[in-house]
Amino acid sequence: MSNRLPTHLLVGALLRRVNDAGGMAMVLAKGDADAGALLLITGEKGQNYRALERGIGPGGASALVETGPSDADPIALTDYWQRRRARDPDLWVIELDIAQAERFAAETIAFY
């Protein structure tokens, strides 16, 4: 038995926290409820998009790691997550539009 929280609980908590703080959070693709990986598309006021996912940081601890295209082009990011999703149907894709989106995500999902 794993000590890790099911993905659907982490996603629900993240959506509520972001929406309660005045931001927008939505599920772009729903993955496996218990063990699906999370890919976050973050931005602020429709700009500065990045892709982040839970991974292992430099010190060996859980962290959010930047992934995907580095040019912040929304079309390139959409193509990226759709390709990832085609290869991994268990992948959750969540879009966050709020100031300090990485902080919200890290506080909610990175360490669980």
ChimeraX commands (.cxc) that place a marker at each C-alpha (Angstrom):
marker #1 position 0.00,0.00,0.00 radius 0.5
marker #1 position 1.30,3.43,-0.96 radius 0.5
marker #1 position 1.50,6.46,1.33 radius 0.5
marker #1 position 0.77,8.72,-1.61 radius 0.5
marker #1 position -2.59,10.47,-1.86 radius 0.5
marker #1 position -4.73,9.53,-4.87 radius 0.5
marker #1 position -4.30,11.93,-7.76 radius 0.5
marker #1 position -7.97,12.92,-7.87 radius 0.5
marker #1 position -7.74,14.23,-4.28 radius 0.5
marker #1 position -4.67,16.33,-5.10 radius 0.5
marker #1 position -6.34,17.72,-8.20 radius 0.5
marker #1 position -9.52,18.59,-6.28 radius 0.5
marker #1 position -7.53,20.37,-3.58 radius 0.5
marker #1 position -5.51,22.32,-6.15 radius 0.5
marker #1 position -8.63,23.39,-8.08 radius 0.5
marker #1 position -10.36,24.58,-4.91 radius 0.5
marker #1 position -7.32,26.49,-3.61 radius 0.5
marker #1 position -6.74,28.31,-6.89 radius 0.5
marker #1 position -10.42,29.15,-7.39 radius 0.5
marker #1 position -10.77,30.31,-3.77 radius 0.5
marker #1 position -7.78,32.64,-4.27 radius 0.5
marker #1 position -9.46,34.31,-7.25 radius 0.5
marker #1 position -7.65,32.43,-10.01 radius 0.5
marker #1 position -8.90,30.03,-12.60 radius 0.5
marker #1 position -8.14,26.32,-12.60 radius 0.5
marker #1 position -9.55,23.70,-14.91 radius 0.5
marker #1 position -9.02,20.11,-15.88 radius 0.5
marker #1 position -7.97,19.85,-19.53 radius 0.5
marker #1 position -7.64,16.06,-19.42 radius 0.5
marker #1 position -8.66,13.63,-16.70 radius 0.5
marker #1 position -6.34,10.71,-15.99 radius 0.5
marker #1 position -6.30,7.74,-13.65 radius 0.5
marker #1 position -8.04,8.69,-10.40 radius 0.5
marker #1 position -5.58,6.92,-8.14 radius 0.5
marker #1 position -2.16,6.98,-9.76 radius 0.5
marker #1 position -2.19,9.28,-12.80 radius 0.5
marker #1 position 0.71,11.66,-13.33 radius 0.5
marker #1 position 0.07,15.42,-13.22 radius 0.5
marker #1 position 1.07,17.91,-15.89 radius 0.5
marker #1 position 0.35,21.54,-15.02 radius 0.5
marker #1 position 0.04,24.31,-17.56 radius 0.5
marker #1 position 0.54,27.53,-15.61 radius 0.5
marker #1 position 0.09,31.14,-16.60 radius 0.5
marker #1 position -0.88,34.52,-15.28 radius 0.5
marker #1 position -3.62,36.58,-16.93 radius 0.5
marker #1 position -3.31,34.51,-20.08 radius 0.5
marker #1 position 0.44,35.07,-20.46 radius 0.5
marker #1 position 3.77,33.52,-19.46 radius 0.5
marker #1 position 2.69,29.92,-19.89 radius 0.5
marker #1 position 4.88,27.08,-18.62 radius 0.5
marker #1 position 4.51,23.35,-18.19 radius 0.5
marker #1 position 5.38,21.81,-14.83 radius 0.5
marker #1 position 5.13,18.31,-13.46 radius 0.5
marker #1 position 5.85,16.56,-10.21 radius 0.5
marker #1 position 9.26,14.96,-10.28 radius 0.5
marker #1 position 12.49,14.55,-8.36 radius 0.5
marker #1 position 14.45,17.72,-7.69 radius 0.5
marker #1 position 18.23,18.09,-7.52 radius 0.5
marker #1 position 18.34,17.06,-3.84 radius 0.5
marker #1 position 16.35,13.88,-4.45 radius 0.5
marker #1 position 13.14,15.24,-2.92 radius 0.5
marker #1 position 9.79,15.74,-4.66 radius 0.5
marker #1 position 9.64,18.99,-6.59 radius 0.5
marker #1 position 7.91,20.67,-9.51 radius 0.5
marker #1 position 10.06,20.37,-12.61 radius 0.5
marker #1 position 9.68,22.52,-15.70 radius 0.5
marker #1 position 9.05,20.45,-18.81 radius 0.5
marker #1 position 7.96,20.86,-22.40 radius 0.5
marker #1 position 8.70,23.71,-24.80 radius 0.5
marker #1 position 10.57,26.60,-23.21 radius 0.5
marker #1 position 9.25,29.38,-25.44 radius 0.5
marker #1 position 5.92,29.79,-23.53 radius 0.5
marker #1 position 3.96,29.60,-26.78 radius 0.5
marker #1 position 0.42,28.43,-25.88 radius 0.5
marker #1 position 0.07,26.53,-29.16 radius 0.5
marker #1 position 3.35,24.68,-28.62 radius 0.5
marker #1 position 2.30,23.83,-25.05 radius 0.5
marker #1 position -1.07,22.55,-26.27 radius 0.5
marker #1 position 0.65,20.36,-28.85 radius 0.5
marker #1 position 3.05,19.13,-26.17 radius 0.5
marker #1 position 0.41,18.09,-23.64 radius 0.5
marker #1 position -1.78,16.49,-26.31 radius 0.5
marker #1 position 1.18,14.37,-27.52 radius 0.5
marker #1 position 1.95,13.39,-23.93 radius 0.5
marker #1 position -1.69,12.52,-23.31 radius 0.5
marker #1 position -1.85,10.39,-26.47 radius 0.5
marker #1 position 1.04,8.28,-25.11 radius 0.5
marker #1 position -0.21,8.24,-21.50 radius 0.5
marker #1 position -4.01,8.13,-21.10 radius 0.5
marker #1 position -3.56,8.14,-17.29 radius 0.5
marker #1 position -2.05,11.65,-17.41 radius 0.5
marker #1 position -3.97,14.51,-15.80 radius 0.5
marker #1 position -3.54,17.91,-17.46 radius 0.5
marker #1 position -4.51,20.90,-15.32 radius 0.5
marker #1 position -4.40,24.54,-16.36 radius 0.5
marker #1 position -3.83,27.18,-13.69 radius 0.5
marker #1 position -4.18,30.90,-14.36 radius 0.5
marker #1 position -3.20,32.75,-11.21 radius 0.5
marker #1 position -0.31,34.78,-9.86 radius 0.5
marker #1 position 2.33,32.50,-8.35 radius 0.5
marker #1 position 0.79,29.36,-9.86 radius 0.5
marker #1 position 3.93,27.37,-9.13 radius 0.5
marker #1 position 3.64,28.21,-5.43 radius 0.5
marker #1 position 0.00,27.04,-5.30 radius 0.5
marker #1 position 0.94,23.82,-7.04 radius 0.5
marker #1 position 4.03,23.17,-4.91 radius 0.5
marker #1 position 2.13,23.74,-1.67 radius 0.5
marker #1 position -0.67,21.45,-2.75 radius 0.5
marker #1 position 0.82,18.59,-4.76 radius 0.5
marker #1 position 4.62,18.51,-4.89 radius 0.5
marker #1 position 5.20,16.83,-1.59 radius 0.5
marker #1 position 2.35,14.29,-1.48 radius 0.5
marker link #1:1,2 radius 0.2
marker link #1:2,3 radius 0.2
marker link #1:3,4 radius 0.2
marker link #1:4,5 radius 0.2
marker link #1:5,6 radius 0.2
marker link #1:6,7 radius 0.2
marker link #1:7,8 radius 0.2
marker link #1:8,9 radius 0.2
marker link #1:9,10 radius 0.2
marker link #1:10,11 radius 0.2
marker link #1:11,12 radius 0.2
marker link #1:12,13 radius 0.2
marker link #1:13,14 radius 0.2
marker link #1:14,15 radius 0.2
marker link #1:15,16 radius 0.2
marker link #1:16,17 radius 0.2
marker link #1:17,18 radius 0.2
marker link #1:18,19 radius 0.2
marker link #1:19,20 radius 0.2
marker link #1:20,21 radius 0.2
marker link #1:21,22 radius 0.2
marker link #1:22,23 radius 0.2
marker link #1:23,24 radius 0.2
marker link #1:24,25 radius 0.2
marker link #1:25,26 radius 0.2
marker link #1:26,27 radius 0.2
marker link #1:27,28 radius 0.2
marker link #1:28,29 radius 0.2
marker link #1:29,30 radius 0.2
marker link #1:30,31 radius 0.2
marker link #1:31,32 radius 0.2
marker link #1:32,33 radius 0.2
marker link #1:33,34 radius 0.2
marker link #1:34,35 radius 0.2
marker link #1:35,36 radius 0.2
marker link #1:36,37 radius 0.2
marker link #1:37,38 radius 0.2
marker link #1:38,39 radius 0.2
marker link #1:39,40 radius 0.2
marker link #1:40,41 radius 0.2
marker link #1:41,42 radius 0.2
marker link #1:42,43 radius 0.2
marker link #1:43,44 radius 0.2
marker link #1:44,45 radius 0.2
marker link #1:45,46 radius 0.2
marker link #1:46,47 radius 0.2
marker link #1:47,48 radius 0.2
marker link #1:48,49 radius 0.2
marker link #1:49,50 radius 0.2
marker link #1:50,51 radius 0.2
marker link #1:51,52 radius 0.2
marker link #1:52,53 radius 0.2
marker link #1:53,54 radius 0.2
marker link #1:54,55 radius 0.2
marker link #1:55,56 radius 0.2
marker link #1:56,57 radius 0.2
marker link #1:57,58 radius 0.2
marker link #1:58,59 radius 0.2
marker link #1:59,60 radius 0.2
marker link #1:60,61 radius 0.2
marker link #1:61,62 radius 0.2
marker link #1:62,63 radius 0.2
marker link #1:63,64 radius 0.2
marker link #1:64,65 radius 0.2
marker link #1:65,66 radius 0.2
marker link #1:66,67 radius 0.2
marker link #1:67,68 radius 0.2
marker link #1:68,69 radius 0.2
marker link #1:69,70 radius 0.2
marker link #1:70,71 radius 0.2
marker link #1:71,72 radius 0.2
marker link #1:72,73 radius 0.2
marker link #1:73,74 radius 0.2
marker link #1:74,75 radius 0.2
marker link #1:75,76 radius 0.2
marker link #1:76,77 radius 0.2
marker link #1:77,78 radius 0.2
marker link #1:78,79 radius 0.2
marker link #1:79,80 radius 0.2
marker link #1:80,81 radius 0.2
marker link #1:81,82 radius 0.2
marker link #1:82,83 radius 0.2
marker link #1:83,84 radius 0.2
marker link #1:84,85 radius 0.2
marker link #1:85,86 radius 0.2
marker link #1:86,87 radius 0.2
marker link #1:87,88 radius 0.2
marker link #1:88,89 radius 0.2
marker link #1:89,90 radius 0.2
marker link #1:90,91 radius 0.2
marker link #1:91,92 radius 0.2
marker link #1:92,93 radius 0.2
marker link #1:93,94 radius 0.2
marker link #1:94,95 radius 0.2
marker link #1:95,96 radius 0.2
marker link #1:96,97 radius 0.2
marker link #1:97,98 radius 0.2
marker link #1:98,99 radius 0.2
marker link #1:99,100 radius 0.2
marker link #1:100,101 radius 0.2
marker link #1:101,102 radius 0.2
marker link #1:102,103 radius 0.2
marker link #1:103,104 radius 0.2
marker link #1:104,105 radius 0.2
marker link #1:105,106 radius 0.2
marker link #1:106,107 radius 0.2
marker link #1:107,108 radius 0.2
marker link #1:108,109 radius 0.2
marker link #1:109,110 radius 0.2
marker link #1:110,111 radius 0.2
marker link #1:111,112 radius 0.2
view
